[in-house]
């Protein structure tokens, strides 16, 4: 290794986003022990801040010591047993991942799919829920592979009508859009720290309702994952603070600071900032023949998927992305699955949702395509 400092990147892909300098400083603090009362006070603060962002009073709301995909697995493996029925809404790659996780658990999965860039059909979802009467219903609030924001309340209501538990993926939406888990009727939700919270990857905020906790406690068989078993995690993240695993102290220091930053700005102003940056991005990209994949009413502000003009599709889009990264230090995301080579996914998440960052990308594109 040469010892040269890493080049600074402007991370405008689907995650991670750039980390706030205050978060980096917080993570550089000396360690506490994971059972030190001083650290547990910070952990209490983190759990309280996450409840506020999730819009929930759920006692079992915690920063899981793993990435968002483990949050997905934790929600599903605690609520499902082999043979259980689940209805999964698949509006992109991460809905499909939910299906695969549920299948690996041994659940019987009914998929309801939508065209890439569109929301799930409420009629099709509700029909499947009423027909199958599943143990759980799972879908994605903010689909990172397409930039779609899925309306939640009607699907959650239909699930509760048949006694099903509701699992919601909030990986991209937490701290970027207002969440209301309690009002919507969500039983288990998960997210990640590397997107709108502007912290490094490595923690997965999760929240479990009382119904979900009761379900996990009344299972016929133990949860197949010891590490993700909320019956055990509740001992450490609940009032008793019983040893379960060594928590990632520095990461939680950083998350605590990230949550303070969100609280200082306020979610109303933070949400408006994301929408303003996204609007400027969409308008600016039209200069290059790039049009949004998603209809305005269902478009995420923090993750914009744009269709590329024919001249930039296929191998050309990869070349342009590489030039942006190599020459300008700007990362944007490629399409996934059937959208690979057809779209870009551009993230304006958390600290990155700034007009100055939009202008940096547009200026680089003008130089490359002008």
N, C-alpha and C positions, 0 to 999 in steps of 0.2 A: 504494500500500500504506500502511496506517495505522501500521505499525511495532509494533502490538500483538502480544505473544507468542502463539504458537499455544496454543489450548486443549489441555489434557492429555486424552488419550483412554485409556480402558481397553479394550485391543484383545482382545476375546473372540470374534473371528471365526476363520476358518480360516487366518489368517496375513496379514500379519505379526503377531507377538506384541510386547509391550512389551520394549524393550531394557534389559538390566541397566545400572544406573548406572556400574558399573565398566567396562563395555564402552564406553559413551559417553566416559568419561574417557580410556580407552586410545586411542580414535580421534582424540582431540584432541591427541595428541602430535605434535611436529614430525616432518616426513617424513625418511625415509632414501631413498637411491637403491635401485632394485630389484635392483642387483647389489652393494650395499654388504655386506661380510661381516657387519656387525651385523644387517642385515635378514635375510640368509640364515640366520643362527642362529635368528631368530624363525620363519622359514619352516620350518626343520627341526623346531622344536618343534610347529608347527601340524600338519605331516604326521604326526609321531609321535602326537599327540593324536587325530587322525582315525583312524589305524590302530587305536588302542585302542577308540574308539567303534564303529567298523565291525566289530570282532572279526576283524581280518585282519592278516597280516604282508606284504600286497602292497606291494612297493616303490613301484609307481606309484599312490600314494594322495595326492591333492592337492586344494587349493581352487581349482577352476576359476574363472576371472575372468569370471563370468556367473551368471545366476540358475538355479534348478533346472530350468527347461524346457530350457536349454542343456545341462545335465547329461544330461537324457534324450536329447537329440539327439547329444551326444558319444558316449554308450554305444552307441547304435544305428548311427550313421554310421560308426564305426570297425570295427564287427563285421559289417556287412551290405554287400553289393554288389548292384547290379541283378540281379534274377532269383533271388536267394537266398530260401529259404523261412523264414518265421518264424511261430511260434504265439504269439498274444498273448491273455492272459487279460484280459477286459474286465468289471470289476465296478463300473464307474463312469466318470466323465468322464476320469480320467487314464489309465486303461487304454485308452479310446478314443483319447486323444491319442497314446499309444504307437503305436497302429495307424496313425494318420495320418502320423506321422513316418516310420514304416517304409515306408508306401506312397510317400511323396515321395522316399525313397531309391531306390525301384524294386523293393523286395522284394515277394514274393508273400505276402500276409498271410492266415493262417487265424485267425479270431477265435473264442474260446470265451467266451460271455457268461453272466452270472448276473443274477438279479433285483436291482434296487437294494436295498441293505441286507443282501445275503447274500454269502457267500464263493463263490469259484469252486468248481465241482464237481471234485473230484480225479479222479473216474472219467472225466468228459468231457475234462478237460485231458490226462490220461495217454493216453486213447484217441487224441486228436488228435496228440499228440507221437509215439506209436508208428506212427500211420498216415502222417503227413507226413514224419517224420524230418527236422526242419528244421535250418537252420544255427543258429538261436537260439530261445530261449523267453523271453518277457518278461511280467512281471506286477507288480502293485503290492502292496507289503507293507502299507502303511497308506493306504487309499483316502480321500483328503481330501474327496471329494464325498459320501461316505456314512457315514464313520466305521467302516468295516470293517477288521479286522486279518486278513490272509490268512495261514494256515499255509503255511510255506515248504518244509520238508525233503522231503516226498514228491514235490512237483512238480519240485524241483531234481534229485532222484535220478533221476526218470523221464527228464528231459532229458539227463542225463549218460549214461544207458544207451544212448541213440542218438547220442551224440557231440555233442549240441547245447550251445551256450554259454547261460548263464543271466543275464538282465538283471533287476535288481530295483530298483524305485522305493522309496526310503527317505526321501522328502522330509519326511514328517510324523513318522516314527518315530525318526530319528536323535537321540540324546541324550534321548529320552523313554522308549524301550523298549530292552532289551538286543538287540544285533545280533550275529550270529555268521556272518559271510560265509564264512569258511574252513570252518567245521564244516558249514554248510548246502550248500556247494559253489556259491557265487555267483561268476560271472566278471566282472560289471560292475555296479556299483551307483552311484546318485547320490542327492543330497539337496540341501537348501537351508539357509541359515544363519538364516532369519527365523522359524523355528518353535520347536522345543524347545531350540535353542542360544541363543535370546534375543539374537540379533545382528540388525543390519539386513539386508534383502535385498540381494543383489548378488553373492554367492559361492555356488558349487555344489560341495560336497565330493563327490568321485568316487573310486572305487577300482576298479582293473583287475587281474585275476589274471594269472599268467604265461601261461595259455592264451589269455586275451584279448589280451595284448600280442603274443604269437606270431601270433595271427590277424591283427592289424592290420599286422604286419610282413610277412606273406606274401600280402597281397592281390594280385590281378591288376592292379587299377587304384588310383591314389592315392585317399585319402580325399577325398570331394567338398568338405569344409570344411577349408581351410587352417588356420583358427584353432583348430578342435577336433580336429585330427589328433594323436593321442597319440604317434605316431612323432616329431613335432616337439616336442610339449609335454614329452616325457620328457627332452629336452635341457636344459630349464630346471629342471624339477621333479625331475630325477634328480641324480646326483652331479656332473655336469659344470657345471651352472648356466650353460648357453649362452643368450644373449639370444633370446627368442622374442617377448615383448610386454612392455609396461610393466605390471607387476602393480599392483593397487589397494592401495597400501601401507597406507592408513588402515584399510581394511576388514579387512586381514589382522592389523593390530594388534588390532582389535576381536575378531576370531575367536580369536586367541591368548588373549586375556583370557577370552572365553567358555568356551574349553576348560579353562582353569585353574579356573574356577568349577565346571564339571561334575566335574572331578577331585577338587576339594575336598569336594564333597558326596558323591560316590560314586554309581555307577549304581544300586546296590541301593536306597539311600535315595531317590534321585531318582525311580525307577520307582514306589516305594511312595507317594511324594507325589502323583504324577500319578493313581494309582488312587484315593487317598483323596479328592482334589478332585473327580474324576469321579463317584464314588459319592455325595458330598454334593450335587452338581449334579443328578443324576438324581432323587434323593429329593426335593429341593426343588422341581423343576419339576412334579412330579405335582400340586402344589397348584393349578396353572393348567391342568390337563388335558393337559400335554405328556408324551408317552411316548416312550421310546427307539425308534429305527428298527431297531436292530441287536440280535440276541440277545446275552445277557450274555457267552457264551463267545467271541464274535467281535467284541466291542465295543472300540474304541480308547479308552484313558483320556484321551488329550490332545485328542481331537476327538469330540464327542458330537453325533450327529444325532438330533433329536427331532421326532416328528410333532406338528403343531399341531392343536388342536381345531378343529372346523369353523368356529366363529365367528371364528377368527383367520386363516383361509386366504385365499389370493388377495390382493386389494388390501389387506385389513386387516393382513396380516402385514407388508407393506412400510411401512404407516403406523406400526405399533408399533415397528418397527426404527428408523425415522427419529426417532420421539419419544425412544427410548432414547439415540440418538446426540446429538440436539439438546439435550435437557433434562438428561441424566445423563452424557453423555460416554462412553457404553458402546457399543461396536460388537459386533454379532453378525452371523453370516453367513447369507445366504439359501440356499435350495436351488438346485441347478443341474440343467439338463436337464429330465427328466420329473418331478423332485422340486421344481421351482421353484414357490413358493407353497404347498407342502405341508409343508415341514420348515424348521427352523433348524439351522445348523451352529455349534456353540458350542465355541470352542477354549479349552482350559486348558493352555497350552504353556509349558514351561520356567519362567521366572520367574513366569508368570501362573498356574501350577497351585497356587494358594493358596486356603484356605478363606475368607479375607477377600474375595477377588475373587468367589467364589461368592455370598457374602452380599450384596455390593454389587449384583450382578445381580438377586438375588431381591428385595431391598428395592425396587429401581427397578420391578420388575414388579408388586409389591404396590401401589405408588403409582399405577401406570398402569392396573392392571386391578381394583383393589379397589373 
